[in-house]
Amino acid sequence: MTKKQNSIFVIALSILIALFILKMWNDLKMFEESEKDYFLKQLSSKSIKGVRTDIKFSKGGFTVLTIKDTVFSRKNVSVDASFRYDVDIKKGNMFEKRSNSNKCIYIMNDSVYYFDCFKIPKEIRDSLGEIQEWPRDIVGKWTLK
């Protein structure tokens, strides 16, 4: 290769490395989201209602449910990890997350399970303001429809 080809190769390689570093930097910044920001985003999300089709368990302690709300639409919703231990989660059961709240509902046959989507730590809860949750007497219990 000539000197001109070598210098073009070095410039192109430098540009690729710079783009790779920028991409990695942006990905790292994405993970810097604070817990408060995460809970604010989850609590202010729109209502999700549909049939549970898939479930995944994340290392961060959350359970991610895939909800099919229409024929072509699927949405993922995160809930607290304790949900997977409290409820016999099966495909085809109904799930609902109420908008702008911490209220979730799981429906199996003729029974309804009311629960808070997230267990928010006290130090974060105080900074979030008022959070809509279920009355304490029905949380974590099965009731008839």
C-alpha positions in Angstrom: 0.0 0.0 0.0 1.1 3.5 -0.7 1.5 6.3 1.8 -1.8 7.8 0.7 -3.7 4.6 1.1 -2.1 4.1 4.5 -3.2 7.5 5.7 -6.8 7.1 4.4 -6.9 3.7 6.2 -5.7 5.3 9.5 -8.2 8.1 9.2 -11.1 5.8 8.5 -10.1 3.5 11.3 -9.8 6.5 13.7 -13.3 7.7 12.7 -14.7 4.2 13.3 -13.1 4.0 16.8 -14.4 7.4 17.7 -17.9 6.4 16.7 -17.6 3.2 18.7 -16.5 5.2 21.8 -19.4 7.7 21.4 -21.9 4.8 21.1 -20.5 3.1 24.2 -20.6 6.4 26.1 -24.3 7.0 25.2 -25.1 3.4 26.3 -23.4 3.9 29.7 -25.2 7.2 30.2 -28.5 5.4 29.7 -27.7 3.2 32.7 -27.1 6.2 34.9 -30.8 6.8 35.2 -31.5 7.2 38.9 -34.0 5.0 40.8 -36.2 8.1 41.3 -36.3 8.8 37.5 -37.0 5.1 36.8 -40.0 4.9 39.3 -41.3 8.3 38.0 -41.3 6.9 34.5 -43.0 3.7 35.5 -45.6 5.3 37.6 -46.6 7.9 35.0 -46.8 5.3 32.2 -50.1 4.7 30.4 -52.6 2.0 31.3 -51.8 -1.5 30.0 -54.5 -4.2 29.9 -54.4 -7.5 28.2 -53.4 -11.2 28.2 -50.0 -12.2 29.6 -48.1 -14.0 26.9 -44.5 -14.1 28.2 -42.4 -13.5 31.3 -38.8 -12.7 31.9 -36.8 -12.3 35.1 -34.2 -9.5 35.1 -31.1 -9.3 37.1 -32.2 -6.0 38.5 -34.9 -7.7 40.5 -37.9 -6.9 38.3 -40.2 -9.3 36.5 -41.0 -8.2 32.9 -44.4 -9.3 31.6 -45.3 -9.2 27.9 -48.9 -8.3 27.5 -50.9 -8.7 24.3 -53.6 -6.0 24.4 -54.8 -6.3 20.8 -54.3 -8.7 17.9 -51.0 -7.0 16.8 -49.9 -5.1 19.8 -47.7 -6.4 22.5 -46.3 -4.3 25.4 -43.8 -5.0 28.1 -44.5 -4.0 31.7 -42.1 -4.3 34.7 -43.4 -5.3 38.1 -41.7 -6.1 41.4 -39.9 -9.4 41.6 -42.1 -10.5 44.5 -45.0 -10.9 42.1 -43.5 -14.0 40.6 -43.4 -15.6 44.1 -46.8 -14.5 45.2 -48.8 -15.6 42.2 -49.0 -18.7 40.0 -48.2 -16.9 36.7 -49.7 -18.6 33.7 -50.0 -17.7 30.1 -53.5 -16.5 29.0 -54.4 -14.8 32.3 -55.4 -11.1 32.3 -53.1 -8.4 33.6 -53.8 -4.7 34.1 -51.6 -1.8 35.1 -53.5 1.4 35.8 -52.2 4.6 34.4 -50.4 7.2 36.5 -50.4 4.9 39.5 -48.8 2.0 41.3 -51.9 -0.2 40.9 -51.7 -3.6 39.1 -54.3 -6.3 38.8 -53.9 -10.0 37.9 -57.0 -11.9 36.9 -57.1 -15.7 36.9 -60.5 -17.4 36.2 -63.0 -15.8 38.6 -60.4 -14.4 41.0 -58.6 -11.1 41.1 -55.3 -10.3 42.7 -54.6 -6.7 43.6 -51.0 -5.6 44.1 -48.7 -2.7 44.0 -46.6 -2.9 40.8 -43.4 -1.8 42.7 -42.2 -1.8 46.3 -40.7 1.6 46.3 -38.0 2.3 49.0 -39.0 4.8 51.6 -36.2 7.3 50.8 -37.4 7.4 47.1 -41.1 7.3 48.0 -40.9 10.5 50.0 -39.5 12.4 47.0 -42.1 11.1 44.5 -45.1 12.9 46.0 -48.5 11.2 46.3 -48.6 7.8 44.8 -51.9 6.1 43.9 -52.0 2.6 45.4 -54.6 0.0 46.5 -56.0 0.1 50.0 -53.8 -2.0 52.3 -56.6 -4.4 53.2 -56.9 -5.8 49.6 -53.3 -5.8 48.6 -51.7 -9.2 48.1 -55.0 -11.1 48.5 -57.2 -13.1 46.1 -60.8 -11.9 45.9 -63.7 -13.0 43.7 -64.7 -10.8 40.8 
